[in-house]
């Protein structure tokens, strides 16, 4: 009876303690298991398997007393270097595997990468070979096209072949405790064209320019050079017309002076308009153009801005002291 009363009192005390202090007995929590550490070169990459007669073109390594690698607890064997595609390589063989010790893992690694330029990159298709010494044919394990660079200079297969299959004498991969590995590496020469397009968020920039000596010799009259969007420009004015508008209309063009020094694939896109300024707020404007300027296309505009007689009409006041005022409005939108 005393035992029963003690249990009831203990239960009531526990309830009071929990309600007043908001506490309860802690429950055991299982710690999450940390994932196993994996070397950075491990990748279960897909590969195709086939057999062939010819030996590998770039490298062969015969390992005698192969079983002693396990006996001596040699977990990794790195072969000598070989050259393929003007680069140096080596095989890294893990006889006990990396992620799964039921498999043999083999990797291809670039060597002497410290002498390569910054941000180097080599794209290659490689094949790992294993000789069947009974049939004298090679088992070929071919991977995908891979990119070798500073971040990842090693690619390969963590599950190349099971140890059971490798060690089975009937398969012929190990004979007299010797096996033969090989490699072929074909580097894909890069001939890519790289383009960088810079789209600019800018506001139109206005500029008033004086074009002098309209009655002087020469069909084309030019303004002084000016800057807009970090590039040099000028206006070309043909008072008596240009091309098929000669003798009929005034022609006007915007020239990107900076484009004269552009490379063969460099170009600049600008949205712009031009207008003649006369007296009493008289104007004569082009439409808003959007053009690409290159080293071969320096100037863009219109052959027919207005009739020639309108330009020289004294009542319009476009010409004062043999000069005219042109206002430009330019937005540089893109640079390639």
C-alpha positions in Angstrom: 0.0 0.0 0.0 2.8 2.4 0.9 4.5 1.5 -2.4 1.2 2.4 -4.3 0.8 5.7 -2.5 4.4 6.6 -3.2 3.9 6.1 -7.0 0.8 8.3 -7.0 2.5 11.1 -5.1 5.5 10.9 -7.4 3.2 11.1 -10.5 1.4 14.2 -9.1 4.7 15.9 -8.3 5.9 15.3 -11.7 2.8 16.8 -13.3 3.1 19.9 -11.1 6.8 20.4 -12.0 6.0 20.1 -15.7 3.1 22.5 -15.6 4.8 25.2 -13.5 8.2 25.1 -15.0 7.4 24.0 -18.5 10.0 21.2 -18.3 9.9 17.5 -18.8 12.4 14.7 -18.8 14.7 14.9 -21.8 14.4 12.2 -24.3 17.5 10.6 -25.8 18.3 11.8 -29.3 20.3 9.8 -31.7 23.2 11.7 -33.3 23.1 11.8 -37.1 25.8 9.7 -38.7 28.4 11.8 -40.5 28.6 10.9 -44.2 31.8 9.0 -45.1 34.6 11.1 -46.4 35.2 10.7 -50.1 38.3 11.7 -52.0 37.8 14.6 -54.4 38.5 12.5 -57.5 35.7 10.0 -56.8 33.0 10.0 -59.5 30.7 7.2 -60.4 30.8 8.2 -64.1 29.0 6.4 -66.8 31.1 4.6 -69.3 30.7 2.2 -72.2 32.4 -1.1 -72.4 33.7 -2.9 -75.5 36.5 -5.2 -76.5 39.1 -4.7 -79.2 42.3 -6.2 -80.5 44.7 -3.2 -80.9 46.5 -2.2 -77.7 46.1 1.3 -76.2 47.8 4.0 -78.1 49.3 6.0 -75.2 50.1 3.9 -72.2 50.4 0.3 -70.9 51.3 -0.7 -67.3 51.9 -4.3 -66.4 51.6 -5.0 -62.6 53.3 -8.2 -61.5 52.3 -9.9 -58.2 49.1 -7.9 -58.2 47.8 -9.6 -55.1 50.7 -8.2 -53.1 49.1 -4.7 -53.4 46.4 -5.9 -51.0 48.8 -7.9 -48.9 51.1 -4.9 -48.4 48.0 -2.7 -47.9 48.9 -0.5 -50.8 45.6 1.3 -51.3 46.7 3.4 -54.3 49.3 3.0 -57.1 50.2 5.9 -59.3 51.8 5.0 -62.6 54.6 6.7 -64.4 53.7 9.8 -66.5 52.9 9.5 -70.2 52.2 12.1 -72.9 49.0 12.5 -74.9 47.7 15.5 -76.7 50.8 17.6 -75.7 49.9 17.1 -72.0 51.2 14.7 -69.3 49.0 12.2 -67.6 49.1 9.3 -65.2 46.8 6.5 -64.1 45.8 6.1 -60.4 44.8 2.5 -59.5 42.9 1.7 -56.3 43.0 -2.2 -56.0 40.6 -2.1 -53.1 38.3 0.5 -54.5 37.3 3.8 -53.0 33.6 3.9 -52.2 32.9 0.2 -52.5 35.7 -2.3 -51.7 34.1 -4.9 -53.9 35.4 -2.9 -56.9 38.7 -1.8 -58.4 38.8 2.0 -59.0 40.9 3.6 -61.8 41.4 7.3 -62.6 43.2 9.5 -65.1 45.0 12.5 -63.7 46.7 15.4 -65.4 50.2 16.1 -64.1 52.6 19.1 -64.2 49.6 21.5 -64.3 51.5 24.2 -62.3 53.2 25.2 -65.6 49.9 25.8 -67.4 48.5 29.4 -67.7 45.9 30.7 -65.3 42.4 29.4 -65.9 43.7 26.6 -68.0 41.3 24.0 -69.4 41.8 20.7 -71.3 38.9 18.8 -72.7 39.5 15.1 -73.4 37.9 11.8 -74.1 39.8 8.9 -72.4 39.6 5.1 -72.3 40.9 2.8 -69.6 42.1 -0.6 -70.8 42.3 -4.0 -69.2 44.0 -6.9 -71.0 42.4 -10.3 -71.3 45.6 -12.3 -71.4 43.8 -15.5 -72.5 42.0 -14.0 -75.6 44.7 -11.3 -76.1 41.9 -8.7 -76.4 41.5 -5.6 -74.5 38.4 -4.6 -72.4 37.9 -0.9 -73.0 36.1 1.4 -70.6 35.4 4.7 -72.4 34.0 7.7 -70.6 32.4 10.9 -71.7 34.1 14.1 -72.9 35.5 15.6 -69.7 36.9 19.0 -68.7 40.1 19.0 -66.8 41.0 22.2 -65.0 42.3 23.7 -61.8 39.3 22.7 -59.9 39.2 19.1 -61.2 42.3 17.6 -62.8 41.3 13.9 -62.2 38.5 11.9 -63.7 37.8 8.2 -63.7 35.6 5.3 -62.5 35.2 4.3 -58.9 33.5 1.0 -60.1 35.6 0.0 -63.0 35.3 -3.8 -62.4 34.4 -6.0 -59.5 37.3 -7.6 -57.7 35.6 -11.0 -58.1 35.4 -10.7 -61.9 39.0 -9.4 -62.0 40.5 -12.2 -60.0 38.5 -15.0 -61.7 41.2 -16.9 -63.7 38.7 -17.9 -66.3 38.3 -14.2 -67.3 42.0 -13.9 -68.1 42.5 -10.5 -66.5 45.0 -11.8 -64.0 47.4 -14.6 -65.1 50.3 -15.7 -62.9 49.2 -12.9 -60.6 49.9 -10.2 -63.2 47.5 -7.9 -64.9 47.8 -5.2 -67.6 46.2 -1.8 -67.5 46.3 0.8 -70.3 45.0 4.3 -71.3 44.2 6.3 -74.4 43.6 10.1 -74.1 42.4 12.2 -77.0 42.4 15.9 -76.3 39.8 18.0 -78.1 41.5 21.0 -79.5 39.6 24.1 -78.6 38.7 26.4 -81.4 35.8 28.1 -79.7 34.9 31.7 -80.4 34.2 33.7 -77.2 31.9 36.7 -77.3 31.1 39.1 -74.5 28.0 41.3 -75.0 27.6 44.2 -72.6 24.1 45.7 -72.4 24.2 49.2 -70.9 21.5 50.9 -69.0 22.0 54.6 -69.8 20.0 57.7 -70.4 20.1 59.6 -73.7 22.8 62.3 -73.8 22.1 65.5 -75.7 24.7 67.7 -77.3 24.4 70.9 -79.5 27.1 71.2 -82.2 28.0 73.9 -84.6 28.7 73.0 -88.2 30.6 75.9 -89.9 31.5 76.9 -93.5 28.4 75.5 -95.2 29.1 77.5 -98.3 32.7 76.4 -98.5 34.1 73.7 -100.8 33.5 70.1 -100.2 30.3 68.1 -100.1 30.6 66.9 -96.5 30.6 69.3 -93.5 31.6 67.9 -90.2 31.1 68.9 -86.6 33.8 68.8 -83.9 34.3 65.5 -82.2 32.4 64.9 -78.9 32.0 62.2 -76.3 28.9 60.2 -75.5 28.8 56.9 -73.6 32.6 56.8 -73.4 32.9 56.9 -77.2 33.8 59.6 -79.7 31.3 60.8 -82.3 30.8 63.5 -84.9 28.0 64.6 -87.2 28.4 64.5 -91.0 26.2 66.9 -92.9 25.7 67.1 -96.7 23.9 70.4 -97.3 23.3 69.5 -101.0 22.5 65.8 -100.5 24.4 62.6 -100.8 24.0 59.4 -102.8 20.7 59.3 -104.6 19.4 62.4 -102.9 22.1 64.8 -104.3 20.6 68.1 -105.4 17.3 67.3 -103.7 17.6 66.6 -99.9 19.9 67.4 -97.1 21.7 64.3 -95.9 22.9 63.8 -92.3 24.8 61.0 -90.5 26.2 60.2 -87.1 29.7 58.8 -87.2 31.3 56.8 -84.4 34.9 58.0 -84.6 35.9 55.4 -82.0 34.8 52.6 -84.3 37.8 53.2 -86.5 39.9 51.4 -84.0 37.5 48.5 -83.4 38.6 44.9 -84.0 37.1 42.9 -86.8 34.3 41.4 -84.5 33.8 44.5 -82.2 30.7 46.5 -82.6 28.6 49.1 -80.8 24.8 49.6 -80.8 23.3 53.0 -80.3 19.9 54.6 -80.4 20.0 58.2 -81.6 18.4 61.0 -83.4 19.6 64.4 -84.9 17.8 67.6 -85.4 18.6 71.0 -87.0 17.9 74.0 -84.8 16.5 77.2 -86.3 15.1 80.4 -85.1 11.7 80.7 -83.3 12.1 77.1 -82.1 12.0 75.8 -85.6 13.4 72.3 -85.9 14.0 69.6 -88.4 14.5 66.2 -86.9 15.4 62.7 -88.0 13.4 59.8 -86.8 14.9 57.8 -83.9 17.4 55.3 -85.4 19.0 52.2 -83.8 22.2 51.1 -85.5 25.2 48.9 -85.1 28.6 50.7 -85.6 31.6 48.7 -86.7 35.0 49.4 -88.2 33.4 48.9 -91.6 30.2 50.8 -90.8 31.3 54.0 -89.2 28.3 56.2 -90.0 24.6 55.8 -90.1 21.7 58.2 -90.7 19.5 59.4 -93.5 20.0 60.5 -97.0 16.8 62.7 -96.9 16.5 64.8 -93.7 14.7 67.7 -95.4 14.5 69.5 -98.7 17.6 71.6 -99.6 15.5 74.8 -100.1 14.1 74.4 -96.6 17.6 74.4 -95.1 18.5 77.6 -96.9 15.2 79.3 -96.2 16.1 82.5 -94.3 12.7 82.5 -92.6 13.5 79.2 -91.0 16.8 80.5 -89.7 18.6 77.2 -89.8 21.7 78.9 -91.3 23.2 81.8 -89.4 26.6 83.3 -90.4 27.2 80.3 -92.7 26.8 77.9 -89.8 24.0 75.6 -88.6 23.3 74.1 -85.2 22.7 70.3 -84.9 21.4 68.7 -81.7 22.2 65.0 -81.1 20.6 62.6 -78.7 22.5 59.4 -78.2 22.1 56.3 -76.1 24.8 53.6 -76.3 22.9 50.4 -75.6 25.3 47.5 -76.2 29.0 46.8 -76.8 30.3 43.6 -78.2 
